[in-house]
């Protein structure tokens, strides 16, 4: 398999970014760069009262992520593979969703100063799933600060991600339908994804594998 270089996993809350990033890092024996959402002291307050806490929540994330990008840029650039569960542009995606007009103007000024020379990924994997699937996954993982998050917020977030990646061309892009596959525990799903990763050179590609039940029906296999 061709060395995939710097890989970024992106997508809305609950889609499985971190789990996939961990597995890919384990496969490639690579450095793993994870966003530290749990370290944001404003996040729980944001979910309780978004209007009152959006700006400080977003500025904390911006400072945190730009520091991580600086450390990545200053690290060993000869490291064969690096895997991350966030794209720097993610910060802007959330800012445009949560901040009002004046807050966004202030945020954009800070963002433009802090994000110069951010490393560009060699591959971005964008995971998609419907809102009802995301809500179930969020509930299953039971993160305390996410208990007040509504489906309306997730719907808006999914739409914002869709618009962003519709125009994204900064790096090769692999769009994955993650609604009915298990890239962490199902070996065949994961191996199929690895094959797709190995084939991405430029532009964008789509990975929409047939769910296991439909695969068995199509091939005449019996379940269990």
Wavefront OBJ file of the C-alpha trace (Angstrom):
o trace
v 0.000 0.000 0.000
v 1.254 3.461 -0.893
v 2.333 5.567 2.080
v -0.762 7.736 2.753
v 1.187 10.478 4.573
v -0.776 12.905 6.751
v -4.376 11.647 7.059
v -7.235 13.638 8.590
v -10.609 12.133 9.560
v -13.517 14.582 9.612
v -17.286 14.613 10.006
v -20.058 15.634 12.419
v -20.290 14.749 16.098
v -20.830 11.034 16.708
v -19.835 9.814 13.251
v -16.791 7.866 14.507
v -13.799 10.092 13.697
v -11.690 9.332 16.752
v -12.324 5.584 16.712
v -11.281 5.343 13.069
v -8.279 7.614 13.613
v -7.073 5.352 16.439
v -7.409 2.236 14.298
v -5.632 3.777 11.315
v -2.806 4.994 13.540
v -2.474 1.489 14.956
v -2.429 -0.012 11.449
v 0.265 2.337 10.181
v 2.195 2.554 13.462
v 1.877 6.328 13.239
v 1.600 9.380 15.429
v -1.970 10.161 16.491
v -3.208 13.744 16.849
v -6.588 14.048 18.597
v -8.631 17.132 19.334
v -9.067 17.743 23.047
v -12.777 18.528 23.291
v -12.881 17.266 26.881
v -10.312 19.925 27.840
v -12.580 22.823 26.830
v -14.011 24.262 30.085
v -16.748 26.160 28.191
v -18.190 23.245 26.223
v -20.747 22.019 28.752
v -21.951 25.604 29.267
v -22.254 25.985 25.482
v -24.583 22.995 25.180
v -26.729 24.375 28.016
v -26.839 27.925 26.630
v -25.286 28.251 23.141
v -25.988 31.980 22.636
v -24.245 33.016 25.831
v -21.209 30.738 25.536
v -20.451 30.290 21.842
v -17.622 32.816 21.478
v -15.474 31.701 24.410
v -16.037 28.055 23.493
v -14.907 28.652 19.926
v -11.905 30.793 20.834
v -10.674 28.119 23.240
v -10.909 25.508 20.476
v -9.165 27.825 18.013
v -6.205 28.436 20.338
v -5.990 24.757 21.236
v -6.071 23.542 17.633
v -3.604 26.088 16.291
v -1.142 25.075 19.008
v -1.545 21.443 17.946
v -0.944 22.420 14.305
v 2.217 24.306 15.285
v 3.505 21.254 17.134
v 2.715 19.101 14.114
v 4.567 21.458 11.774
v 7.595 21.653 14.079
v 7.731 17.894 14.648
v 9.578 15.235 12.709
v 8.455 15.877 9.132
v 10.076 12.591 8.109
v 7.524 10.639 10.129
v 6.028 8.304 7.473
v 2.369 8.598 8.534
v 0.377 10.896 10.810
v -3.320 10.516 11.613
v -5.591 13.202 13.077
v -9.293 13.324 13.948
v -9.723 16.989 13.034
v -9.104 19.374 10.157
v -8.095 22.922 11.045
v -10.952 24.194 8.865
v -13.297 22.449 11.300
v -12.910 25.381 13.651
v -14.369 27.724 11.079
v -17.207 25.311 10.310
v -18.360 25.422 13.932
v -17.749 29.160 14.263
v -19.988 29.977 11.311
v -22.683 27.772 12.791
v -22.607 29.068 16.361
v -21.430 32.706 16.373
v -23.496 35.792 15.650
v -22.413 38.354 13.044
v -20.240 40.552 15.288
v -18.692 37.601 17.103
v -17.824 35.999 13.784
v -16.097 39.166 12.573
v -13.880 39.130 15.679
v -13.266 35.407 15.355
v -12.257 35.698 11.678
v -9.632 38.316 12.531
v -8.078 36.057 15.157
v -8.353 32.996 12.889
v -6.536 34.687 9.999
v -3.572 35.549 12.244
v -3.279 32.133 13.901
v -3.697 29.760 10.975
v -0.935 30.828 8.627
v 1.222 27.928 7.373
v -1.097 25.233 8.723
v 0.041 21.821 7.368
v -2.117 20.540 4.490
v -3.206 16.873 4.727
v -2.248 14.327 2.090
v -5.733 12.819 2.449
v -8.993 13.870 4.131
v -11.563 11.177 4.973
v -15.014 12.704 5.439
v -17.417 10.414 7.336
v -21.159 10.946 6.790
v -24.236 9.552 8.572
v -27.893 10.636 9.011
v -28.873 12.642 12.073
v -30.855 9.792 13.662
v -27.784 7.529 13.470
v -25.585 10.247 14.967
v -28.036 10.859 17.824
v -28.007 7.149 18.716
v -24.224 7.031 18.700
v -23.933 10.176 20.807
v -26.396 8.708 23.340
v -24.493 5.406 23.433
v -21.169 7.001 24.261
v -22.767 8.974 27.103
v -20.494 12.028 27.146
v -21.861 14.258 29.902
v -21.514 17.595 28.118
v -23.408 16.284 25.059
v -26.591 15.367 26.918
v -28.199 18.723 26.148
v -27.355 18.607 22.439
v -30.504 18.510 20.293
v -31.149 16.939 16.901
v -31.685 20.409 15.399
v -28.105 21.383 16.209
v -26.788 18.144 14.698
v -28.908 18.659 11.586
v -27.477 22.152 11.100
v -23.982 20.803 11.676
v -24.414 18.068 9.056
v -25.686 20.591 6.526
v -22.749 22.891 7.245
v -20.277 20.024 6.754
v -21.982 19.057 3.494
v -21.679 22.592 2.121
v -18.050 22.838 3.188
v -16.927 19.589 1.586
v -18.937 20.244 -1.563
v -16.361 22.943 -2.394
v -13.310 21.456 -0.621
v -10.295 21.000 -2.899
v -7.277 21.673 -0.694
v -6.393 17.965 -0.460
v -7.525 14.606 -1.892
v -10.910 13.752 -0.373
v -12.507 10.370 0.362
v -16.210 10.662 1.264
v -17.434 7.668 3.285
v -21.024 6.654 3.997
v -20.534 5.485 7.588
v -24.206 4.948 8.456
v -24.407 1.170 8.135
v -20.820 0.002 8.368
v -18.501 -0.599 11.308
v -14.991 0.549 10.517
v -13.708 -0.311 13.986
v -15.056 -3.803 14.744
v -15.872 -5.201 11.281
v -12.672 -6.384 9.621
v -14.104 -6.626 6.095
v -15.445 -3.043 6.250
v -12.106 -1.797 7.524
v -10.057 -3.666 4.921
v -12.316 -2.302 2.180
v -11.634 1.208 3.457
v -7.879 0.579 3.463
v -8.103 -0.447 -0.183
v -9.900 2.809 -0.958
v -7.273 4.820 0.919
v -4.544 3.133 -1.096
v -6.247 4.137 -4.331
v -6.818 7.830 -3.636
v -4.288 10.010 -5.453
v -6.119 13.267 -6.150
v -9.562 14.826 -6.420
v -12.414 13.122 -4.583
v -13.683 9.575 -4.328
v -16.702 7.965 -2.662
v -16.847 4.868 -0.472
v -20.360 3.508 -0.027
v -19.944 -0.180 0.816
v -22.873 -2.576 0.841
v -24.017 -3.358 4.425
v -23.352 -6.930 5.590
v -26.999 -8.042 5.436
v -27.331 -6.831 1.842
v -23.984 -8.392 0.937
v -25.160 -11.771 2.180
v -28.464 -11.434 0.340
v -26.665 -10.538 -2.875
v -24.248 -13.490 -2.616
v -26.717 -16.027 -1.215
v -24.885 -16.337 2.120
v -26.789 -17.295 5.243
v -26.580 -15.184 8.383
v -25.046 -16.842 11.436
l 1 2 3 4 5 6 7 8 9 10 11 12 13 14 15 16 17 18 19 20 21 22 23 24 25 26 27 28 29 30 31 32 33 34 35 36 37 38 39 40 41 42 43 44 45 46 47 48 49 50 51 52 53 54 55 56 57 58 59 60 61 62 63 64 65 66 67 68 69 70 71 72 73 74 75 76 77 78 79 80 81 82 83 84 85 86 87 88 89 90 91 92 93 94 95 96 97 98 99 100 101 102 103 104 105 106 107 108 109 110 111 112 113 114 115 116 117 118 119 120 121 122 123 124 125 126 127 128 129 130 131 132 133 134 135 136 137 138 139 140 141 142 143 144 145 146 147 148 149 150 151 152 153 154 155 156 157 158 159 160 161 162 163 164 165 166 167 168 169 170 171 172 173 174 175 176 177 178 179 180 181 182 183 184 185 186 187 188 189 190 191 192 193 194 195 196 197 198 199 200 201 202 203 204 205 206 207 208 209 210 211 212 213 214 215 216 217 218 219 220 221 222 223 224
